[in-house]
């Protein structure tokens, strides 16, 4: 018997689903066509411009990240002040709330019209119409799974502290709860209250995870499963990747690039370097790392991110 095909809504674009399902991507006007050409259906979200007619482009996200001091040159402990809504009026969650409010009613209407089987959310704040709606939803954790686990058996989120040595854990956890944890929960509750939903009162819950399914991407070799056992509704993937519509199509490096890899009698390695969406906005840091990498003998693929036009690659 043929399996039933599922209809999945994906409000935040980050990951593609295999072709056993029908995936509907929410998209903004600037991204129209990017997902349709890969075989997915697009649902256009109309985002009203501000009075200054500022264009909706990638520079807005970049400027927002820089302005929030998210990438400031601070120790992990001191950087927690950046995540404190009482100390940082440009805390990045503020703009997230604003973006969700812009499209919340449209998302709610699309859910009613399309009647999906599942909704996937890749956002640290969750639209209340999804979190408390009648359609099952999955939280997609595309950052470090410490955000998802939030376990006292593991090092504090964003601390950079080792798993085998608890030195500094208690002080960091204490400040973390008073800053990042408290502020993020506050802004989830701002959304909940705005749309008439109950507020989150679980002080042990960092982000709003799904009661149905939670997905994270992390290499098995680096995972924390030797310390904790994830809940039954938590699934790990080795990586998120874009799959070609043609399953027989295999990605090949350019011949000139492959020739450089074989020229060193096996001594030249292939390295992929990326600081992700947020990290790549730190142009000074990106340029410093790229300049250093350019001096080594290995071949390097660099994901330059949204600041690609201001970064010099060699």
Residue frames relative to the residue before (quaternion, step in Angstrom):
aa qw qx qy qz dx dy dz
X 1.0000 0.0000 0.0000 0.0000 0.00 0.00 0.00
X 0.4750 -0.6826 0.4805 0.2784 3.57 -0.93 0.93
X 0.4625 -0.6906 0.4864 0.2694 3.54 -0.94 0.94
X 0.5281 -0.6189 0.4810 0.3266 3.54 -1.13 0.67
X 0.3477 -0.7262 0.5547 0.2100 3.56 -0.95 0.89
X 0.3258 -0.7659 0.5302 0.1615 3.52 -0.89 1.00
X 0.2761 -0.7171 0.6107 0.1914 3.53 -1.20 0.59
X 0.0588 -0.8199 0.5686 -0.0311 3.55 -0.60 1.21
X 0.2148 -0.7522 0.6106 0.1232 3.56 -0.98 0.90
X 0.1007 -0.8016 0.5893 0.0066 3.54 -0.95 0.95
X 0.2008 -0.8358 0.4980 0.1144 3.62 0.08 1.24
X 0.7731 0.2461 -0.1511 0.5648 3.60 0.99 -0.69
X 0.3563 -0.7851 0.4748 0.1764 3.57 -0.60 1.17
X 0.2815 0.7620 -0.5533 0.1844 3.57 -0.67 1.05
X 0.8322 0.1601 0.0032 0.5309 3.57 0.98 -0.76
X 0.2784 -0.7722 0.5484 0.1594 3.60 -0.98 0.75
X 0.3510 -0.7443 0.5418 0.1713 3.55 -1.10 0.84
X 0.5757 -0.5918 0.4224 0.3739 3.64 -1.05 0.63
X 0.6175 -0.6217 0.3628 0.3171 3.55 -1.20 0.52
X 0.3993 0.6679 -0.5128 0.3626 3.58 1.14 0.51
X 0.7470 0.3520 -0.1716 0.5372 3.55 1.32 -0.35
X 0.3704 -0.6608 0.5914 0.2763 3.52 -1.34 0.23
X 0.1086 -0.8224 0.5578 0.0253 3.56 -0.49 1.19
X 0.1474 -0.7684 0.6194 0.0649 3.55 -0.90 0.98
X 0.1873 -0.7998 0.5636 0.0873 3.58 -0.53 1.16
X 0.3282 -0.6667 0.6259 0.2368 3.52 -1.02 0.82
X 0.0547 0.8116 -0.5792 0.0537 3.58 -0.91 0.81
X 0.4221 -0.6690 0.5481 0.2716 3.54 -1.28 0.41
X 0.7182 -0.4676 0.2848 0.4294 3.62 -1.18 0.39
X 0.6706 0.5208 -0.3157 0.4235 3.61 0.96 -0.80
X 0.7233 0.4222 -0.2444 0.4887 3.62 1.21 -0.39
X 0.3507 0.7605 -0.4893 0.2433 3.59 1.26 0.09
X 0.7932 0.3063 -0.2464 0.4652 3.55 -0.92 0.98
X 0.5698 0.6313 -0.3804 0.3635 3.59 1.15 -0.49
X 0.7641 0.3552 -0.1848 0.5059 3.58 1.04 -0.73
X 0.5732 0.5961 -0.3679 0.4251 3.55 1.19 -0.56
X 0.6598 0.5167 -0.3103 0.4488 3.58 1.02 -0.79
X 0.6629 0.4734 -0.2981 0.4976 3.59 1.28 -0.28
X 0.6547 -0.5551 0.2989 0.4170 3.55 1.29 0.19
X 0.6033 0.5529 -0.3605 0.4477 3.57 1.25 0.20
X 0.4519 -0.6617 0.5230 0.2907 3.55 -1.20 0.50
X 0.2409 -0.7748 0.5703 0.1277 3.54 -1.00 0.85
X 0.1439 -0.7477 0.6422 0.0883 3.52 -1.15 0.74
X 0.3111 -0.7998 0.4902 0.1526 3.55 -0.41 1.25
X 0.1878 -0.7522 0.6241 0.0973 3.53 -0.93 1.00
X 0.2688 -0.7686 0.5613 0.1478 3.56 -0.63 1.11
X 0.0918 -0.7978 0.5958 0.0122 3.55 -0.60 1.19
X 0.3481 -0.7565 0.5174 0.1970 3.56 -0.56 1.17
X 0.4288 -0.6987 0.5182 0.2437 3.53 -1.00 0.90
X 0.5168 -0.6032 0.4990 0.3464 3.54 -1.24 0.46
X 0.7173 -0.4599 0.3070 0.4239 3.56 -1.27 0.24
X 0.6754 0.4913 -0.3055 0.4572 3.57 1.09 -0.61
X 0.3987 -0.7550 0.4438 0.2722 3.58 1.36 0.10
X 0.2039 0.7941 -0.5423 0.1835 3.53 1.05 0.73
X 0.4582 -0.7046 0.4747 0.2611 3.57 -0.85 0.99
X 0.3940 -0.6865 0.5600 0.2449 3.51 -1.15 0.76
X 0.2932 0.7534 -0.5443 0.2241 3.59 -0.14 1.20
X 0.7391 -0.4457 0.2805 0.4199 3.54 -1.33 0.16
X 0.5793 0.6040 -0.3848 0.3894 3.60 1.11 -0.53
X 0.5820 0.5886 -0.3749 0.4173 3.59 1.15 -0.55
X 0.6609 0.4833 -0.3056 0.4860 3.57 0.92 -0.90
X 0.6483 0.5276 -0.3200 0.4460 3.56 0.92 -0.92
X 0.6843 0.4817 -0.2855 0.4671 3.58 0.87 -0.94
X 0.6292 0.5405 -0.3296 0.4509 3.57 1.07 -0.75
X 0.6561 0.5083 -0.3056 0.4666 3.58 0.98 -0.86
X 0.6648 0.4986 -0.3004 0.4681 3.56 0.92 -0.93
X 0.6686 0.5160 -0.2956 0.4464 3.58 0.90 -0.93
X 0.6685 0.5250 -0.3020 0.4316 3.58 1.05 -0.72
X 0.3889 -0.7307 0.4612 0.3197 3.61 1.33 -0.23
X 0.2778 0.7852 -0.5086 0.2184 3.57 1.20 0.45
X 0.7600 0.3259 -0.1730 0.5350 3.57 1.14 -0.66
X 0.2730 0.7851 -0.5123 0.2160 3.58 1.16 0.51
X 0.5094 -0.6532 0.4747 0.2976 3.56 -1.16 0.66
X 0.3282 0.7343 -0.5124 0.3008 3.54 0.36 1.33
X 0.5594 -0.5509 0.4744 0.3980 3.55 -1.25 0.31
X 0.6502 -0.5215 0.3602 0.4191 3.63 -1.11 0.47
X 0.6523 0.5159 -0.3242 0.4509 3.59 0.99 -0.79
X 0.6951 0.4595 -0.2763 0.4790 3.59 0.87 -0.92
X 0.6285 0.5605 -0.3416 0.4173 3.57 1.09 -0.67
X 0.5011 0.6472 -0.4323 0.3784 3.60 1.19 -0.28
X 0.5749 0.5809 -0.3783 0.4347 3.58 1.18 -0.47
X 0.5851 0.5688 -0.3623 0.4503 3.58 1.19 -0.55
X 0.7089 0.4342 -0.2397 0.5014 3.58 1.17 -0.64
X 0.5486 0.5987 -0.3920 0.4323 3.57 1.28 0.24
X 0.3774 -0.7611 0.4819 0.2146 3.59 -0.45 1.18
X 0.6219 0.5467 -0.3408 0.4452 3.58 1.20 -0.45
X 0.7501 0.3787 -0.1981 0.5046 3.58 1.18 -0.55
X 0.7750 0.2772 -0.1417 0.5499 3.58 1.15 -0.53
X 0.2509 -0.8002 0.5311 0.1208 3.57 -0.30 1.25
X 0.6893 0.4298 -0.2748 0.5145 3.59 1.30 -0.16
X 0.1868 0.7985 -0.5425 0.1820 3.59 1.18 0.54
X 0.5330 -0.7041 0.3675 0.2917 3.57 -0.68 1.16
X 0.5859 0.5958 -0.3798 0.3969 3.62 1.13 -0.52
X 0.5492 0.6131 -0.3998 0.4034 3.59 1.18 -0.47
X 0.6905 0.4550 -0.2791 0.4882 3.59 0.89 -0.92
X 0.5943 0.5616 -0.3669 0.4436 3.59 1.12 -0.57
X 0.6295 0.5253 -0.3248 0.4715 3.57 0.99 -0.84
X 0.6602 0.5199 -0.3031 0.4494 3.56 0.92 -0.91
X 0.6633 0.5035 -0.3062 0.4612 3.59 0.98 -0.85
X 0.6501 0.5099 -0.3208 0.4631 3.60 0.97 -0.81
X 0.6418 0.5311 -0.3241 0.4484 3.58 0.96 -0.87
X 0.6156 0.5763 -0.3440 0.4131 3.60 1.03 -0.77
X 0.8182 0.2600 -0.0976 0.5034 3.58 0.95 -0.87
X 0.3891 0.7675 -0.4589 0.2213 3.60 1.24 -0.11
X 0.6839 0.4811 -0.2967 0.4612 3.59 0.82 -0.94
X 0.6348 0.5236 -0.3296 0.4628 3.59 1.05 -0.73
X 0.6427 0.5119 -0.3203 0.4715 3.59 0.96 -0.84
X 0.6420 0.5283 -0.3164 0.4567 3.58 0.95 -0.88
X 0.6713 0.4959 -0.2942 0.4657 3.57 0.97 -0.88
X 0.6409 0.5204 -0.3249 0.4615 3.58 0.98 -0.82
X 0.6231 0.5353 -0.3397 0.4581 3.58 0.99 -0.79
X 0.6666 0.4955 -0.2998 0.4693 3.57 0.96 -0.86
X 0.6955 0.4822 -0.2736 0.4571 3.59 0.97 -0.85
X 0.7621 0.4106 -0.2026 0.4577 3.58 0.83 -1.02
X 0.1528 -0.8247 0.5243 0.1473 3.58 1.18 -0.60
X 0.0430 0.8429 -0.5334 0.0555 3.60 0.61 1.11
X 0.5053 -0.6252 0.4993 0.3232 3.53 -1.32 0.31
X 0.7980 0.0368 0.0307 0.6007 3.56 1.17 -0.65
X 0.1515 -0.7430 0.6434 0.1050 3.54 -1.24 0.61
X 0.1813 -0.7746 0.5983 0.0957 3.58 -0.94 0.92
X 0.1207 -0.8058 0.5792 0.0264 3.57 -0.82 1.03
X 0.0292 -0.7738 0.6327 -0.0116 3.55 -0.82 1.07
X 0.4987 0.6032 -0.4441 0.4361 3.56 0.52 1.24
X 0.4907 -0.6991 0.4319 0.2899 3.57 -0.88 0.88
X 0.6916 0.2813 -0.2389 0.6209 3.56 1.37 -0.21
X 0.2591 -0.7936 0.5379 0.1171 3.59 -0.93 0.86
X 0.4910 -0.6500 0.4964 0.3001 3.56 -0.90 0.96
X 0.5049 -0.6921 0.4202 0.2991 3.63 -0.68 1.03
X 0.6237 0.5469 -0.3586 0.4281 3.63 1.02 -0.66
X 0.6533 0.4614 -0.3048 0.5171 3.57 1.27 -0.39
X 0.6908 0.5132 -0.2850 0.4221 3.56 0.78 -1.08
X 0.8079 0.2394 -0.0995 0.5293 3.59 0.99 -0.84
X 0.4373 0.7037 -0.4473 0.3369 3.55 1.27 0.39
X 0.6289 -0.5612 0.4024 0.3572 3.55 -1.33 -0.12
X 0.6200 0.5363 -0.3459 0.4565 3.59 1.28 -0.10
X 0.4892 -0.6525 0.4776 0.3269 3.63 -0.82 0.87
X 0.0612 -0.8023 0.5935 0.0190 3.58 -1.02 0.79
X 0.2640 -0.7488 0.5916 0.1403 3.51 -1.26 0.58
X 0.2961 -0.7281 0.5868 0.1946 3.54 -1.02 0.80
X 0.1827 -0.7845 0.5878 0.0751 3.56 -0.79 1.09
X 0.1529 -0.7984 0.5805 0.0465 3.57 -0.44 1.24
X 0.0537 -0.8327 0.5511 -0.0055 3.57 -0.18 1.28
X 0.6254 0.4710 -0.3586 0.5084 3.59 1.26 0.29
X 0.7816 -0.3067 0.2107 0.5006 3.59 -1.24 -0.20
X 0.4704 -0.7179 0.4309 0.2787 3.63 -0.73 0.98
X 0.4192 0.6748 -0.4917 0.3565 3.60 1.21 0.02
X 0.5946 0.5649 -0.3595 0.4451 3.59 1.13 -0.65
X 0.6994 0.4681 -0.2602 0.4734 3.55 1.04 -0.80
X 0.6987 0.4763 -0.2771 0.4563 3.58 0.91 -0.90
X 0.0217 0.8450 -0.5339 -0.0202 3.57 0.92 -0.97
X 0.3485 0.7547 -0.4712 0.2948 3.56 0.92 0.99
X 0.4893 -0.6675 0.4850 0.2825 3.55 -1.03 0.84
X 0.5884 0.5657 -0.3688 0.4447 3.59 1.26 -0.17
X 0.7006 0.4191 -0.2389 0.5257 3.56 1.33 -0.22
X 0.6357 -0.5237 0.3818 0.4194 3.61 -1.17 0.40
X 0.6022 -0.5722 0.4052 0.3817 3.60 -1.11 0.56
X 0.5865 -0.5795 0.4459 0.3483 3.56 -1.17 0.70
X 0.8482 0.1468 -0.1729 0.4786 3.56 -1.07 0.95
X 0.5052 0.6936 -0.4125 0.3059 3.62 1.22 -0.07
X 0.2884 -0.7591 0.5265 0.2519 3.57 1.01 -0.78
X 0.4593 0.6910 -0.4419 0.3409 3.59 1.27 0.16
X 0.5391 -0.6527 0.4262 0.3188 3.62 -1.05 0.69
X 0.5608 -0.6186 0.4448 0.3239 3.54 -1.27 0.48
X 0.7227 0.4783 -0.2485 0.4327 3.58 1.05 -0.74
X 0.7455 0.3012 -0.1850 0.5650 3.60 1.26 -0.18
X 0.2630 -0.8153 0.5032 0.1138 3.57 -0.50 1.22
X 0.3502 0.7415 -0.5034 0.2721 3.58 1.21 0.20
X 0.8204 0.2168 -0.1828 0.4964 3.56 -0.78 1.04
X 0.4697 0.6932 -0.4424 0.3211 3.61 1.21 -0.21
X 0.6895 0.5158 -0.3047 0.4070 3.58 0.72 -1.07
X 0.6746 0.4902 -0.2964 0.4655 3.60 0.88 -0.95
X 0.6694 0.4963 -0.3070 0.4597 3.56 0.95 -0.86
X 0.6438 0.5209 -0.3238 0.4576 3.58 0.94 -0.86
X 0.6406 0.5374 -0.3272 0.4403 3.57 0.98 -0.84
X 0.7007 0.4401 -0.2703 0.4921 3.58 0.87 -0.91
X 0.5968 0.5798 -0.3530 0.4278 3.58 1.06 -0.73
X 0.6676 0.5024 -0.3009 0.4596 3.59 0.91 -0.91
X 0.7016 0.4759 -0.2671 0.4583 3.58 1.02 -0.81
X 0.7492 0.3760 -0.2004 0.5071 3.59 1.18 -0.45
X 0.8174 0.2770 -0.1426 0.4845 3.57 -0.06 -1.32
X 0.6794 0.5012 -0.2915 0.4498 3.56 0.79 -1.06
X 0.6986 0.4804 -0.2656 0.4590 3.56 0.78 -1.07
X 0.6897 0.4947 -0.2867 0.4443 3.59 0.91 -0.93
X 0.6678 0.4927 -0.3167 0.4593 3.58 0.92 -0.85
X 0.6428 0.5072 -0.3228 0.4748 3.58 0.99 -0.79
X 0.5993 0.5687 -0.3513 0.4404 3.58 1.08 -0.72
X 0.7304 0.4353 -0.2578 0.4590 3.59 0.80 -0.95
X 0.5661 0.5322 -0.3970 0.4885 3.61 1.17 -0.38
X 0.6760 0.4881 -0.2887 0.4706 3.56 1.02 -0.80
X 0.5549 0.5763 -0.3893 0.4566 3.59 1.18 -0.49
X 0.6609 0.4925 -0.2899 0.4865 3.56 0.98 -0.89
X 0.6602 0.5228 -0.3110 0.4406 3.56 0.85 -0.99
X 0.6844 0.4834 -0.2836 0.4665 3.56 0.88 -0.97
X 0.6250 0.5660 -0.3339 0.4214 3.59 1.00 -0.84
X 0.7750 0.3184 -0.1616 0.5214 3.57 1.05 -0.81
X 0.6052 -0.6348 0.3343 0.3450 3.57 1.21 0.42
X 0.5102 0.6308 -0.4332 0.3926 3.58 1.14 0.54
X 0.6385 -0.5323 0.3905 0.3955 3.56 -1.25 0.41
X 0.4416 -0.6912 0.5061 0.2667 3.53 -1.12 0.67
X 0.5217 -0.6161 0.4934 0.3237 3.55 -1.23 0.60
X 0.0646 -0.8227 0.5647 0.0036 3.58 -0.71 1.05
X 0.4971 0.6556 -0.4245 0.3780 3.60 1.29 -0.02
X 0.2775 -0.8061 0.5033 0.1407 3.56 -0.26 1.26
X 0.6425 0.5135 -0.3265 0.4657 3.59 1.24 -0.28
X 0.6375 0.5306 -0.3228 0.4559 3.59 1.27 -0.19
X 0.2944 -0.7835 0.5249 0.1547 3.57 -0.58 1.17
X 0.7927 0.0571 -0.0093 0.6069 3.57 0.66 -1.11
X 0.5457 -0.6146 0.4570 0.3400 3.55 -1.22 0.46
X 0.0943 -0.8159 0.5701 0.0213 3.57 -0.16 1.28
X 0.5531 -0.6338 0.4387 0.3163 3.54 -1.25 0.43
X 0.4235 -0.6853 0.5219 0.2805 3.60 -1.03 0.70
X 0.6568 0.5317 -0.2920 0.4479 3.58 1.29 -0.31
X 0.7882 -0.1810 0.1957 0.5546 3.58 0.60 -1.15
X 0.0369 -0.7718 0.6348 0.0041 3.56 -1.05 0.88
X 0.1283 -0.8130 0.5679 0.0006 3.55 -0.75 1.13
X 0.0454 0.7905 -0.6107 0.0090 3.56 -1.00 0.76
X 0.3053 -0.7418 0.5704 0.1765 3.54 -1.19 0.62
X 0.2708 0.7470 -0.5601 0.2346 3.56 -0.63 1.12
X 0.5071 -0.6486 0.4557 0.3382 3.64 -0.91 0.77
X 0.5616 -0.6274 0.4270 0.3297 3.55 -0.96 0.87
X 0.6425 0.5552 -0.3203 0.4200 3.58 1.05 -0.82
X 0.7469 0.3867 -0.2076 0.4994 3.60 1.14 -0.61
X 0.4787 0.7115 -0.4190 0.2984 3.57 1.27 -0.17
X 0.5012 -0.6728 0.4776 0.2609 3.55 -1.33 0.33
X 0.3853 0.7677 -0.4499 0.2442 3.59 1.26 0.22
X 0.5565 0.5647 -0.4125 0.4487 3.61 1.24 0.00
X 0.7007 0.4227 -0.2517 0.5167 3.57 1.33 -0.24
X 0.8005 0.1047 -0.0355 0.5891 3.58 0.97 -0.85
X 0.3291 -0.6962 0.5945 0.2315 3.54 -1.32 0.29
X 0.3782 -0.7429 0.4990 0.2366 3.62 -0.47 1.14
X 0.6070 -0.5618 0.4238 0.3694 3.55 -1.22 0.54
X 0.6627 -0.5335 0.3551 0.3874 3.57 -1.22 0.45
X 0.7157 0.4321 -0.2628 0.4817 3.61 1.11 -0.54
X 0.5679 0.5537 -0.3865 0.4708 3.58 1.27 0.47
X 0.0607 -0.8097 0.5834 -0.0193 3.57 -0.77 1.10
X 0.2306 -0.7747 0.5761 0.1219 3.57 -0.91 0.92
X 0.1213 -0.7499 0.6450 0.0838 3.54 -1.15 0.74
X 0.5652 -0.6062 0.4265 0.3622 3.59 -1.03 0.67
X 0.7813 -0.1505 0.1342 0.5907 3.56 1.01 -0.81
X 0.3697 -0.6458 0.6032 0.2869 3.52 -1.32 0.33
X 0.0786 0.8120 -0.5735 0.0751 3.57 -0.82 0.91
X 0.4678 -0.6541 0.5190 0.2899 3.50 -1.26 0.51
X 0.1846 -0.8048 0.5602 0.0655 3.56 -0.68 1.12
X 0.4589 -0.6882 0.4876 0.2792 3.56 -0.89 0.92
X 0.5698 -0.5740 0.4598 0.3666 3.55 -1.17 0.58
X 0.6862 0.4057 -0.2522 0.5486 3.54 1.12 -0.74
X 0.2977 -0.8014 0.4924 0.1635 3.58 -0.18 1.27
X 0.6559 0.5116 -0.3147 0.4573 3.59 1.20 -0.36
X 0.5458 0.6168 -0.3958 0.4063 3.55 1.27 -0.17
X 0.1365 -0.7980 0.5857 0.0393 3.58 -0.77 1.07
X 0.4423 -0.6908 0.5008 0.2763 3.57 -0.87 0.93
X 0.0648 -0.7897 0.6101 0.0029 3.55 -0.95 0.94
X 0.4394 -0.6643 0.5353 0.2813 3.55 -1.03 0.81
X 0.5974 -0.5509 0.4246 0.3992 3.63 -1.10 0.52
X 0.6079 -0.6018 0.3813 0.3507 3.57 -1.02 0.83
X 0.6440 0.5288 -0.3254 0.4469 3.58 0.96 -0.83
X 0.6474 0.5126 -0.3068 0.4733 3.54 1.07 -0.79
X 0.6645 0.5046 -0.3038 0.4600 3.59 0.94 -0.89
X 0.6105 0.5665 -0.3485 0.4301 3.57 1.07 -0.70
X 0.6449 0.5162 -0.3166 0.4663 3.57 1.05 -0.74
X 0.6358 0.5360 -0.3286 0.4477 3.58 1.09 -0.66
X 0.7280 0.4266 -0.2352 0.4825 3.58 1.01 -0.78
X 0.5540 0.6483 -0.3869 0.3508 3.58 1.23 -0.33
X 0.7152 0.4818 -0.2576 0.4360 3.58 1.11 -0.52
X 0.4938 -0.6845 0.4193 0.3343 3.61 1.17 0.47
X 0.7485 -0.4161 0.2095 0.4718 3.54 0.93 0.95
X 0.5696 0.6127 -0.3809 0.3939 3.59 1.24 -0.09
X 0.6530 0.4862 -0.3140 0.4885 3.58 1.22 -0.43
X 0.1690 -0.8071 0.5630 0.0559 3.56 -0.69 1.13
X 0.4029 -0.6775 0.5592 0.2567 3.53 -1.32 0.39
X 0.0561 -0.8078 0.5861 -0.0297 3.56 -0.70 1.14
X 0.1659 -0.7532 0.6277 0.1053 3.55 -1.02 0.85
X 0.0731 -0.8195 0.5683 -0.0087 3.57 -0.75 1.08
X 0.1707 0.7658 -0.6047 0.1370 3.56 -0.89 1.01
X 0.2334 -0.7524 0.5973 0.1505 3.56 -1.13 0.72
X 0.5625 -0.6332 0.3767 0.3752 3.56 1.26 0.25
X 0.7577 -0.3992 0.2740 0.4375 3.54 -1.36 0.04
X 0.7272 0.4229 -0.2501 0.4793 3.58 0.81 -0.96
X 0.6992 0.5088 -0.2842 0.4142 3.57 0.73 -1.07
X 0.6565 0.5394 -0.3153 0.4226 3.57 1.02 -0.76
X 0.5760 0.5817 -0.3910 0.4206 3.60 1.22 -0.20
X 0.5844 0.5336 -0.3738 0.4838 3.58 1.29 -0.22
X 0.2161 -0.8366 0.4916 0.1082 3.55 0.24 1.33
X 0.6373 0.5448 -0.3346 0.4302 3.58 0.95 -0.85
X 0.6799 0.4734 -0.2851 0.4819 3.58 0.94 -0.91
X 0.6323 0.5340 -0.3298 0.4542 3.58 0.96 -0.88
X 0.6848 0.4915 -0.2931 0.4512 3.58 0.85 -0.96
X 0.6319 0.5370 -0.3310 0.4503 3.58 1.02 -0.79
X 0.6785 0.4824 -0.2934 0.4700 3.59 0.90 -0.91
X 0.6560 0.5143 -0.3149 0.4538 3.59 0.93 -0.90
X 0.6350 0.5283 -0.3301 0.4568 3.60 0.99 -0.79
X 0.6596 0.4915 -0.3059 0.4794 3.58 1.03 -0.76
X 0.6612 0.5118 -0.3090 0.4532 3.57 0.93 -0.88
X 0.6152 0.5819 -0.3415 0.4077 3.57 1.10 -0.69
X 0.6552 0.5229 -0.3122 0.4470 3.59 1.20 -0.41
X 0.6199 0.5523 -0.3584 0.4269 3.60 1.19 -0.23
X 0.6001 -0.6140 0.3994 0.3215 3.56 -1.26 0.40
X 0.5983 0.6125 -0.3505 0.3795 3.56 1.21 -0.34
X 0.4557 -0.6525 0.5316 0.2899 3.56 -1.31 0.36
X 0.1092 -0.8365 0.5365 -0.0216 3.54 -0.71 1.11
X 0.2087 -0.7286 0.6405 0.1239 3.54 -1.01 0.93
X 0.1235 -0.8192 0.5597 0.0226 3.57 -0.60 1.17
X 0.2247 -0.7248 0.6358 0.1412 3.54 -0.93 0.96
X 0.1998 -0.8430 0.4914 0.0895 3.58 -0.13 1.29
X 0.3882 -0.7677 0.4497 0.2402 3.59 1.22 -0.24
X 0.8108 -0.3250 0.2102 0.4391 3.51 -1.31 -0.37
X 0.6823 0.4666 -0.2879 0.4836 3.59 1.21 -0.36
X 0.2441 0.8366 -0.4721 0.1328 3.57 1.25 0.33
X 0.6522 0.5411 -0.3210 0.4228 3.58 1.06 -0.68
X 0.7259 0.4092 -0.2408 0.4976 3.59 1.20 -0.39
X 0.6272 0.5204 -0.3331 0.4741 3.59 1.28 0.06
X 0.2953 -0.7459 0.5753 0.1597 3.56 -0.98 0.93
X 0.0896 -0.7796 0.6182 0.0452 3.59 -0.75 1.04
X 0.3890 -0.7475 0.5033 0.1915 3.51 -1.12 0.73
